[in-house]
Amino acid sequence: MEFRSPKSAAPTSSTLRAFAVLELIARAEAPPTLETLTRACDLPKPTVHRILGLLMRGGLVQRDAFEKRYGVGPRAAGFALEVQMRSPDRAERHAVLARLVEEIGETCNLTMPDGDKVVYLDRVETAAKVRLHMDIGSRVPMHCTASGKLFLAHLPAARVRRILGPGPLKRFTERTATSVAALERELRRIRASGIGTDSGEFLDGSVCLAVPVKDPLGRICAAVAVHGPAPRMTLRKGHEFLPAMRRAAGEIAATLAAPH
């Protein structure tokens, strides 16, 4: 995919120039270099370098010292998450989740990747007496959760390796896969099926399935997940919920803003 500025011409405002550079970094499939950003921005290299320095000082951008590539900084990532959690469209997305819970009878979540974690953007609890509690805003690991493995399965291999590290992976239950090689094999299966699963890998007695939510460019940006306690909830039963979950994911995707 060609890497270009979202605008046909470079903005004249210094503030908008900085935002355009930040937007390019956020949209990039892999962290770009200064040279790549300079070509995409159609700005002089010293100007782009100065903007990057400003963004780095503000915590909006960070640079890999070894590869000299630029990525979104913690402040920008946190801001993006706050925007999603307090978006005017949140009520509509919450209503979609509520209808899904009413239809299938188990707790449903809307999740997004957040660095090397998964964050719960929204959640609607089942009315059943026995249920698993997780607060909105909670962060859980990627390698042993249904949503996390779904996100990992669709990331570039190099980024997956950066997130997972050399291993062994942290064990949370007896079912947690701690081998990076074993997890990578599972990620290939998830990529083929489009379904993330977790059967007691993060929490004992919890069964979870996740399906993707895609942005207007076809990228997986979030997930709709269902989870419940075993033995009431099983992976086989969860597969019966998939048509309803995919409809909900499509409805939530329709609330996402169109690209520039």
N, C-alpha and C positions, 0 to 999 in steps of 0.2 A: 504494500500500500504506500502511495506517495505521501511523504511527510510535508505538509504545507501549513501556512498560516490560515486560521479560520476566516480571516478577512482578505479581500482581494488587494488591499493596499495597506501599508503600515499606518497605524493611527498617529495622529499628530500630537495628541496629548501625551505627556510623559507618564501620567498615571495609566492611561489605556495601553500604552506601549508595554509597561510592566505587566499589566494584566494579560496582554496578548502572549507574552513570553511564558507566563505562568500557565496559561491555558494550553499552550503547545506542549509543555512538559506534562501536564495532566492527561492530555489526549494520547501521548506517545505510547506505542506498544512496548517499547524498551526505552530506558533512560537515554536521552539524546546528549550529544556532545555540544560544545560551544559552536563548532563549525556547522553542525546540522541545524542548530537553532538560528544561526546567522543567516543561512540560506533560506530557511523557512520564513523568517521574519522580514526579510528584505530590508534589513537595517545594517548600518556599519558594525563591524565586529567589535570595536571599542565600546559602542553604545550598548550592544547586547551584553558584553562582559560587565559593564557598569550596572546594568539592570539586574543581572544575576547576583552581583555582589550585594546590591540593596535587598533583593529578595532573600538571600541567604542570611543577612544580618537580622531580618525580620522573622526568621524561622519558617518562611513560606516555601523555601527551596533548600535542598541539601545536595551536596556533591560527594560522589564517591572519590576519595583521594587517590585511589590506585588507578581506576579506569577513567577518571576525570569526566564522568557523566553526571547529569543532573536529574534529580527526582523530586517529587513533591515532599515538602518538609512537614514536620508534625503539626505546625500551626495551621497550614492550609488543609491538611487532612482532617484535623479536628473541626475546622470551620465547615468543610463540606459535609461532615457527618451531622453537625448541628443544623445545617440548612435542611438536610433530608428529614431529620427527626421533627422539625418544626415547620415543614413545608405546608402551604395552604392546601395541598392535595392530600395531606395526611388523613384527614377525615374520610375522604373517599376511599383511600386504600384500607383504612381501618374497617370501613363498612364491607369491603370485599372480603376481608378476613373473617368478619363476623358471620357473613352469609355462608362462608366455607365451613366454619365450625358448626353452624346450625345444621348443615347438610351432612357432615361426616361424623360429628359427635366427639371429635378429639381436638385438643389444643393446637392452634396453628400460629406460625410466626412468619414475619417478614424479616429477612436477614441480609446483611451486606458484608463484604470483606472490608477489613480495617487493618491494614498492614499485614501482620502475620496472625491476626485473629479474625473471628467472626463476631459481628455485633448484632444484637437484636434491636432492630429499628421499631418494630411494633409486634404486638402479641394479643391474641384473644384466647381466653381460657375456656376449656370445656366446663359444662355444668356438672360433670361427673364428680362424685365425692373423692375418688382417688385420682390424683393428677400430679404432675411434676411442675414445680414452680420455678420460674426464671424471670427476673425483672427486665423491663425494657431498658436498653442501654448496657445490659450485661455483655461481656466479651468471653468467648470460649475459643479453645484451640481449633486449628484447621484440620489437623491430621487425623482426628478421631471423632469428628462430627459430620453429619450428613451434608449440611450446607458447606462446611469447610472443604470437604473432599470434592464436592461438586465444583467449587471455585478453583481449587487446585488443579482439577482435571482439565480445565480450559485455559490455564495459564501457560506461557512459554516455558519450556523445560528449564532454561537457565534461571528464570524467576522462581520456579518451584524449588530448585536446589538452594537458592538463597534463603527462601523461607524455611525450608526444612533443616538446612545445615547438614553436617555429615552423619548425624545420628549417633547413638540410638535415640529414637524419639521418646518423649516423656510418656511414661505409663500412668494411666488413670484407673484402669480396671484390668482384670485378668484378660479381657478381650481386646485391649488396646494393641494395635500393631505398632511395634517399636522399630521394625526394620524399614529403612528407607526403600530398599529394593522391593520388599513386599508391598509397601504402600504404592509405589509407582506402578506395579502390576495392577493393583486395584483401581488406580486412577485411569488406566487405559480402559478398563471395563466400564467405569462410570462415564468416560467420554463417549463410548460407543452407545450406551443405553440412555444417557441424559438424566439419570436418576442417582442422587446421592443417598447412601444408606448408612445407618449407624445402629447396631444392635448391641447395646450395653458396652460400647467402646469408650464412652466418656463418662456416663453415669450408669452404675449397675441397675438393671431392671428397666432401662429406658430404651425404647425403639423409635427410630426417627427416619423419615424419608424426606427428600428435598427435590424440587424441580426448579429450573432456572426461570428468572425474569430477564428479558432481553431489552436493551435500550433501542432507540430508533435506528441505530447503526448495526443492530444484530449482535451486539456484545452482551455477555452475561454480566449484569450489574448487581443483581440481587437474587434472592431465592425465596420461594414459598415452601415452608417446611411444616410437617405435621409430626407430633410426637406424643407418645402416651406410655403408660406403664405396662410392662408384661405381667401376666399373660393376656390381659385384655387387648393389648396392641401387639401385633406381630408384623413381620415384613410382608407376609402373604396378605394379611388384611390391609396393610398400607398400600399395596399395589392396587387394591380395589378402589382406593381413594384417588388414584393418579388422574383420571379424567377430570374430576372436579378441581383438583389442585392445579392442573394445567389451564383450565378455564380461568381460575382465579389469577394465576400468573399472567395470563394474557390481559385480563382487565386491569391489573396493576401496571403492566407495561404501557397500557394506553394512557395512563396518567402522567407518564414521564414526558418531560419537555422535549420538543423536537430539536434536532441539532441546528447549529447556526448555518 
